[in-house]
Amino acid sequence: MDRPIKTLQDKNSYLDLHRQERVTLLEVLDRALDKGVVISGDIVISVADVDLIYLGLKVLLSSVETMERLRGAPMAGAQEEPT
Amino acid sequence: MKIYAYGIIDSHNSLKEPIAGLEGKGIYNVSYRDIGITVSELNEETKEITDTYILEHERIVERLMEDFTVLPMRFLTIFNTKEDILSMAELYYEDFKDNLARLHNKVEFGMKVIWPADTIKQRIIDVYHKTKHNVSISTESPAKTFVKEKFQEHIIEKEFQEEANRCIAVVDDYFNKIACEKKLKRLQTENLLLNASYLVDKQRQNDFKQAFEQLKNTPGDLKFLFSGSWPCYNFVTLTKKVASFDYFNTEDMLNRLLAQQGFAKERNAV
């Protein structure tokens, strides 16, 4: 990646870079996994060994809210700004 | 070699500048009538697709948006042959044209609104207990107490839902006059009050951001996650239905895989 796609900035510097990327990834997942142009199956295939696709993502497939809870950190002040 | 598709664009011409796709393969445009399907080749040996791929997919779609109106393909839309792509384009051509016209010069913004559901409920309960509806448990029969308790739960839940609607209406009102279209998902979890997507004309992006600035500076219990601009994933609408049974259902597959790994509850709680 030549840049973070969209860094959700926190005015309290609450989100470190790694977390910002994860939040970004969550937002991308929220859109690109099952929205957009979704076409019929005759011409859509899965890549072999699909499990591997999600192994790298499983931790990220929760809402920001759940992620915060799992990390034991509150959402306080985590207001993001448009980028 | 498989063919990975990124998006439908409003041009049948070749790309003016080379754009690197997944695995560094060059992106090219497969033309059908006056539209195109932007694709790159994907190595059949590719098995380990990671989160990097989805971010790359997004980056590429955004790059295409700089030059074209783009209908983003869902992540991992892969074709066997160019003929398959052309068949798809023929089948969905009218849909694609309608969407390309509707989404021309538009972008999507996302906003999640989180509220403290427990606190809100407690407030409702406190108010309820100060009213004549209060349940007096001590002297009533168990059956009557049970009914009253259920009634109380119903009233509290109803008020909770109404409070949610009131808050959503206030939030949404900030963007109503700016957005062209919107998709509002309310209370996907108790704390996720609103998961909204707004379709905004590119020329009005700053108006939209300013509206958000105003909203976020409003005192209150709500917290906001704002993101954008995005490709218009949430606003592509195809009238032709998915018919095939071997349709690659990402959501089902995802839930199944997560269940296998003990993540089902976490995802379902989203």
Contacts between the chains, C-beta under 8 A, distances in Angstrom:
chain1	res1	chain2	res2	distance
A	1	B	52	7.1
A	1	B	55	5.8
A	1	B	56	7.0
A	1	B	59	6.5
A	2	B	59	7.6
A	3	B	59	7.9
A	5	B	55	6.2
A	5	B	58	5.5
A	5	B	59	5.9
A	5	B	62	7.0
A	6	B	227	5.7
A	6	B	228	7.2
A	6	B	230	7.8
A	8	B	225	6.7
A	8	B	226	7.4
A	8	B	227	6.0
A	23	B	225	7.5
A	24	B	55	7.6
A	24	B	227	7.8
A	25	B	51	5.7
A	25	B	54	7.1
A	25	B	55	6.5
A	27	B	110	6.2
A	27	B	227	4.8
A	27	B	230	7.7
A	28	B	54	5.7
A	28	B	55	6.3
A	28	B	58	4.8
A	29	B	54	6.5
A	30	B	110	7.4
A	31	B	72	7.9
A	31	B	108	7.9
A	31	B	110	7.7
A	31	B	230	6.3
A	31	B	231	7.7
A	31	B	233	3.8
A	31	B	234	6.7
A	32	B	54	5.9
A	32	B	57	6.1
A	32	B	58	6.1
A	32	B	72	7.0
A	32	B	74	6.5
A	32	B	75	4.0
A	32	B	233	6.4
A	33	B	54	7.8
A	33	B	74	7.1
A	33	B	75	5.8
A	33	B	250	5.2
A	33	B	251	7.3
A	33	B	254	7.2
A	34	B	74	6.5
A	34	B	250	5.2
A	34	B	251	5.2
A	35	B	74	6.7
A	35	B	233	4.1
A	35	B	234	5.5
A	35	B	236	7.1
A	36	B	7	7.8
A	36	B	71	7.0
A	36	B	72	4.1
A	36	B	73	5.6
A	36	B	74	4.6
A	36	B	75	7.9
A	36	B	231	7.4
A	36	B	233	4.5
A	36	B	236	5.5
A	37	B	7	7.3
A	37	B	8	6.1
A	37	B	71	5.1
A	37	B	72	6.7
A	37	B	73	4.7
A	37	B	74	6.4
A	37	B	77	7.2
A	37	B	92	7.8
A	37	B	96	7.9
A	37	B	236	5.5
A	37	B	238	7.0
A	38	B	74	4.8
A	38	B	77	8.0
A	38	B	238	7.2
A	38	B	242	6.8
A	39	B	73	7.9
A	39	B	77	6.8
A	39	B	88	5.6
A	39	B	92	6.7
A	39	B	238	7.6
A	39	B	242	7.2
A	40	B	88	7.7
A	40	B	91	7.5
A	40	B	240	7.7
A	40	B	242	5.0
A	40	B	243	5.5
A	40	B	244	4.9
A	40	B	247	6.5
A	41	B	242	6.7
A	41	B	243	7.7
A	41	B	244	3.2
A	41	B	245	6.9
A	41	B	246	4.5
A	41	B	247	3.4
A	41	B	248	6.3
A	42	B	84	7.8
A	42	B	244	5.0
A	42	B	246	7.5
A	43	B	79	5.5
A	43	B	80	7.3
A	43	B	84	4.2
A	43	B	85	7.5
A	43	B	87	6.5
A	43	B	88	5.3
A	44	B	77	5.8
A	44	B	78	6.9
A	44	B	79	7.7
A	44	B	247	6.7
A	44	B	248	5.0
A	45	B	2	7.4
A	45	B	78	5.4
A	45	B	79	7.8
A	45	B	80	6.8
A	45	B	248	6.8
A	46	B	76	7.3
A	46	B	78	7.9
A	46	B	248	4.9
A	46	B	253	7.7
A	47	B	2	8.0
A	47	B	46	6.4
A	47	B	47	6.9
A	47	B	49	6.0
A	47	B	76	6.7
A	47	B	78	6.6
A	48	B	47	6.0
A	49	B	47	4.7
A	50	B	253	6.4
A	50	B	257	7.7
A	51	B	257	6.2
A	52	B	47	5.8
A	52	B	48	5.1
A	52	B	49	6.7
A	53	B	49	4.4
A	53	B	50	7.8
A	53	B	76	7.3
A	54	B	254	6.6
A	54	B	257	5.2
A	54	B	258	7.6
A	56	B	50	3.9
A	56	B	51	5.0
A	57	B	50	7.6
A	57	B	51	5.1
A	57	B	54	7.6
A	58	B	257	7.7
A	58	B	258	6.4
A	58	B	261	6.1
A	58	B	263	5.6
A	60	B	51	6.7
A	61	B	254	6.9
A	61	B	258	6.6
A	61	B	263	7.0
A	61	B	266	7.8
A	61	B	267	5.5
A	61	B	270	8.0
A	62	B	263	7.9
A	62	B	266	5.0
A	62	B	267	6.2
A	62	B	269	7.5
A	62	B	270	5.8
A	63	B	112	7.9
A	63	B	188	7.9
A	63	B	189	6.9
A	63	B	192	6.2
A	63	B	269	7.6
A	63	B	270	4.0
A	64	B	112	6.8
A	64	B	114	7.7
A	64	B	225	5.9
A	65	B	114	5.9
A	65	B	189	6.7
A	65	B	191	5.3
A	65	B	192	5.9
A	65	B	270	7.7
A	66	B	266	5.8
A	66	B	269	5.8
A	66	B	270	6.0
A	70	B	266	7.7
A	75	B	114	6.1
A	75	B	223	5.3
A	76	B	223	7.8
A	78	B	223	6.3
A	78	B	225	7.4
A	79	B	216	5.2
A	79	B	223	6.3
A	79	B	224	5.5
A	79	B	226	7.9
A	80	B	224	6.9
A	80	B	225	5.2
A	80	B	226	5.0
A	80	B	227	6.8
A	81	B	212	7.8
A	81	B	213	7.7
A	81	B	216	7.8
A	81	B	226	6.6
A	82	B	109	7.6
A	82	B	208	7.7
A	82	B	209	4.0
A	82	B	212	6.0
A	82	B	213	8.0
A	82	B	226	5.7
A	82	B	228	6.5
A	83	B	227	7.6
A	83	B	228	7.6
